[in-house]
Amino acid sequence: MRVFSHTPANTEIVCALGCAERLVGVDADSDHPAEVVARLPRAGRDLDLDEQAVLRLRPDLVLTSLTVPGHEHVVERLQRAGLAILVSDPQSLQGVYANIREIAAALGVAERAEPLIAQMDAAMPAVAVAQRRPAVLVEWWPKPVIAPARRSWTTDLIERAGGRNPWADEDAKSLPLENARVLAAAPEVVVMSWCGVRESNYRADIVRRREGWADVPAVRGGHIHACSEAFLGRPGPRLVEGYRRLRAHIAQAL
């Protein structure tokens, strides 16, 4: 089977399932595993995918997703091009696991899904909270501040790691936040995980300088952290690293 992967998470899932040799191309944002993607043709960034370039690779299956706003337009173009596609749209950690099962089945290796899921789940145990749960703001974007809401696997990771997402009751994947809402929520931990930005370019001073944020407990206490979007924003095996970092940052705030 010839597989084209559109989105880094799908690329990483395929490789974690031991099917890297099936990949005939990836999107330009897929960067892991480096030794796999280095040899593969690229067909544009996630929102600017070149479906004609994908067609030239003659894939039997295109793995795509709806995890980023605007992906729906890419999915429509792939469908119009007559490509066979599998669309993932996980909205919880259990949804991520279900997506792994779906991809494994599509690749003809359904039996490999459960060991991978079990390995991930065992590496992300729910913290037994004897004290309070600190409020945690994960930032997908700095201006406006965009945070995960109820329909996000990241909310589940925060909970497992011993914190709480103040916007976990909001029925959305993510939502923009005005300063007043952040001040009212009083997060004790801020984790920058800005989409499409290298972790080395995350700047805590941008967080500190926002109007009124000097009163945010995370700012007062110095609990502003960076965690690459690769570990929190990609619904795949490397969420384990995101969980570990969240757990460490939350523990520091207690």
C-alpha positions as CSV (number, residue, x, y, z in Angstrom):
1,M,0.0,0.0,0.0
2,R,1.2,3.5,-1.0
3,V,0.4,6.1,1.7
4,F,0.6,9.8,1.7
5,S,0.5,11.5,5.1
6,H,-1.0,15.0,5.5
7,T,-0.2,16.2,9.0
8,P,2.7,15.4,11.3
9,A,0.6,13.4,13.7
10,N,-0.5,10.9,11.0
11,T,3.1,10.5,9.9
12,E,4.2,9.7,13.4
13,I,1.4,7.2,13.9
14,V,2.3,5.4,10.7
15,C,5.9,5.1,11.8
16,A,5.0,4.1,15.3
17,L,2.9,1.3,13.8
18,G,6.0,0.0,12.0
19,C,4.8,1.1,8.5
20,A,7.2,3.8,7.6
21,E,8.1,1.9,4.4
22,R,4.5,2.5,3.1
23,L,4.9,6.2,3.0
24,V,5.5,7.7,-0.4
25,G,5.2,11.4,0.6
26,V,4.3,13.7,3.5
27,D,3.3,17.3,4.1
28,A,6.1,19.9,4.6
29,D,5.4,20.1,8.3
30,S,6.1,16.4,9.0
31,D,9.5,16.5,10.7
32,H,9.6,13.2,12.8
33,P,11.0,10.7,12.6
34,A,13.7,12.7,10.9
35,E,15.4,9.7,9.3
36,V,12.1,8.7,7.6
37,V,10.8,12.1,6.4
38,A,14.2,13.2,5.1
39,R,13.9,10.7,2.2
40,L,10.3,11.5,1.3
41,P,8.9,14.0,-1.2
42,R,6.9,16.9,0.2
43,A,3.7,18.3,-1.2
44,G,3.3,21.6,0.6
45,R,2.4,22.8,4.1
46,D,-0.7,21.5,5.9
47,L,-3.1,24.3,4.8
48,D,-1.5,24.7,1.3
49,L,-1.3,21.1,0.3
50,D,-0.7,20.6,-3.4
51,E,-3.2,17.9,-4.3
52,Q,-1.7,17.6,-7.8
53,A,1.7,16.8,-6.3
54,V,-0.1,14.2,-4.1
55,L,-1.7,12.7,-7.2
56,R,1.6,12.3,-8.9
57,L,2.8,10.2,-6.0
58,R,0.0,7.7,-6.8
59,P,-1.0,7.0,-3.2
60,D,-3.6,4.2,-2.5
61,L,-4.5,6.2,0.7
62,V,-4.1,9.7,1.9
63,L,-4.2,10.2,5.7
64,T,-5.6,13.7,6.5
65,S,-7.3,15.4,9.4
66,L,-9.6,18.1,10.6
67,T,-7.5,19.0,13.6
68,V,-6.5,22.5,12.3
69,P,-9.0,25.2,11.3
70,G,-8.9,25.2,7.5
71,H,-8.1,21.6,7.0
72,E,-11.7,21.0,5.9
73,H,-10.9,22.9,2.7
74,V,-7.9,20.6,2.1
75,V,-10.1,17.6,2.6
76,E,-12.6,18.9,0.1
77,R,-9.8,19.4,-2.5
78,L,-8.5,15.9,-1.9
79,Q,-12.0,14.4,-2.4
80,R,-12.5,16.4,-5.6
81,A,-9.2,15.0,-6.9
82,G,-10.6,11.5,-6.5
83,L,-8.1,10.4,-3.8
84,A,-9.0,7.8,-1.2
85,I,-8.7,9.5,2.1
86,L,-9.0,8.7,5.8
87,V,-9.9,11.8,7.9
88,S,-9.0,11.9,11.6
89,D,-10.6,14.3,14.0
90,P,-9.8,13.3,17.5
91,Q,-11.3,15.5,20.2
92,S,-10.1,13.7,23.3
93,L,-7.3,11.3,24.4
94,Q,-9.6,8.4,23.8
95,G,-10.3,9.9,20.3
96,V,-6.5,9.8,19.7
97,Y,-6.4,6.1,20.6
98,A,-9.4,5.5,18.3
99,N,-7.6,7.2,15.5
100,I,-4.6,5.0,16.0
101,R,-6.8,2.0,15.7
102,E,-8.5,3.3,12.6
103,I,-5.1,4.0,10.9
104,A,-3.8,0.6,11.9
105,A,-6.8,-1.1,10.4
106,A,-6.5,0.9,7.2
107,L,-2.9,-0.2,6.9
108,G,-3.8,-3.8,7.5
109,V,-1.9,-4.0,10.8
110,A,-4.9,-3.7,13.2
111,E,-3.1,-6.0,15.7
112,R,-0.4,-3.4,16.2
113,A,-2.7,-0.7,17.5
114,E,-3.4,-2.0,21.0
115,P,0.3,-2.5,22.1
116,L,1.0,1.1,21.0
117,I,-2.0,2.5,22.8
118,A,-1.2,0.5,25.9
119,Q,2.4,1.8,25.9
120,M,1.2,5.4,25.6
121,D,-1.5,5.0,28.2
122,A,0.9,3.4,30.7
123,A,3.3,6.3,30.2
124,M,0.6,8.9,31.1
125,P,-0.9,7.8,34.4
126,A,-3.4,10.0,36.1
127,V,-1.8,11.8,39.0
128,A,-3.3,11.1,42.4
129,V,-4.1,14.6,43.5
130,A,-4.1,14.9,47.3
131,Q,-4.0,18.7,47.1
132,R,-5.6,21.2,44.8
133,R,-5.4,21.1,41.0
134,P,-3.6,24.2,39.6
135,A,-5.3,26.0,36.8
136,V,-3.3,25.5,33.6
137,L,-3.4,27.7,30.5
138,V,-1.9,26.1,27.4
139,E,-1.5,28.7,24.7
140,W,-1.9,27.6,21.1
141,W,-1.3,31.1,19.9
142,P,-0.2,34.3,21.6
143,K,-2.2,37.1,20.0
144,P,-5.1,36.6,20.5
145,V,-4.4,34.0,23.1
146,I,-6.0,30.8,22.0
147,A,-6.4,27.9,24.4
148,P,-7.8,24.3,24.2
149,A,-11.3,23.7,25.4
150,R,-13.5,20.7,26.1
151,R,-13.0,19.0,22.8
152,S,-9.3,18.7,23.0
153,W,-7.0,15.9,24.0
154,T,-4.8,18.5,25.7
155,T,-7.5,19.1,28.3
156,D,-7.3,15.3,29.1
157,L,-3.5,15.6,29.4
158,I,-3.8,18.5,31.8
159,E,-6.2,16.5,33.9
160,R,-4.0,13.4,33.9
161,A,-0.9,15.5,34.8
162,G,-2.6,16.9,37.9
163,G,-3.9,20.2,36.7
164,R,-7.2,21.6,35.4
165,N,-8.1,23.5,32.3
166,P,-10.3,26.5,33.3
167,W,-12.1,26.3,30.0
168,A,-12.8,22.5,30.0
169,D,-16.5,23.2,30.1
170,E,-16.5,25.3,26.9
171,D,-18.0,23.2,24.1
172,A,-15.2,23.9,21.5
173,K,-11.9,22.5,20.3
174,S,-10.2,25.8,21.2
175,L,-11.2,29.3,21.9
176,P,-9.7,32.9,21.8
177,L,-9.4,34.5,25.2
178,E,-9.7,38.1,26.1
179,N,-7.5,39.3,29.0
180,A,-10.5,39.6,31.3
181,R,-11.2,35.9,31.0
182,V,-7.6,34.9,31.7
183,L,-7.5,37.2,34.7
184,A,-10.7,35.7,36.1
185,A,-9.4,32.2,35.6
186,A,-6.1,33.0,37.4
187,P,-4.0,30.3,35.9
188,E,-1.1,29.2,38.0
189,V,0.8,27.7,35.1
190,V,1.1,29.0,31.5
191,V,2.5,26.7,28.9
192,M,3.4,28.3,25.6
193,S,2.8,25.7,22.8
194,W,2.4,28.1,19.8
195,C,1.4,26.4,16.6
196,G,3.8,26.5,13.8
197,V,6.5,28.3,15.9
198,R,9.8,26.7,16.9
199,E,10.0,26.2,20.7
200,S,13.3,28.2,20.6
201,N,11.2,31.2,19.5
202,Y,8.7,31.1,22.3
203,R,9.1,34.2,24.4
204,A,7.9,34.4,28.0
205,D,8.4,38.2,28.0
206,I,5.4,38.4,25.5
207,V,3.3,36.7,28.1
208,R,4.6,38.9,31.0
209,R,4.0,42.2,29.1
210,R,0.3,41.6,28.4
211,E,-1.9,44.2,29.9
212,G,-3.0,43.2,33.4
213,W,-1.1,39.9,33.3
214,A,1.3,41.0,36.1
215,D,-1.5,39.9,38.4
216,V,-1.8,36.4,36.9
217,P,-0.5,33.9,39.4
218,A,1.6,32.1,36.8
219,V,3.3,35.4,35.9
220,R,3.8,36.4,39.6
221,G,5.2,32.9,40.4
222,G,7.4,32.6,37.4
223,H,5.6,29.5,36.1
224,I,5.7,30.4,32.4
225,H,7.0,27.4,30.4
226,A,7.6,26.4,26.8
227,C,6.5,23.0,25.4
228,S,6.8,22.4,21.6
229,E,3.6,22.1,19.8
230,A,5.0,18.8,18.5
231,F,4.4,17.3,22.0
232,L,1.0,18.9,22.8
233,G,-0.6,19.8,19.5
234,R,0.0,16.6,17.5
235,P,-2.5,13.8,18.4
236,G,0.0,11.0,18.2
237,P,2.6,9.0,20.2
238,R,4.7,12.0,21.3
239,L,1.8,13.3,23.4
240,V,3.6,11.2,26.1
241,E,6.4,13.8,26.1
242,G,3.9,16.6,26.4
243,Y,2.3,14.9,29.4
244,R,5.6,14.5,31.1
245,R,6.4,18.2,30.7
246,L,2.9,19.2,31.8
247,R,3.3,17.0,34.9
248,A,6.7,18.5,35.8
249,H,5.4,22.1,35.3
250,I,2.3,21.5,37.4
251,A,4.3,19.9,40.2
252,Q,6.5,23.0,40.3
253,A,3.5,25.2,40.9
254,L,2.2,23.2,44.0
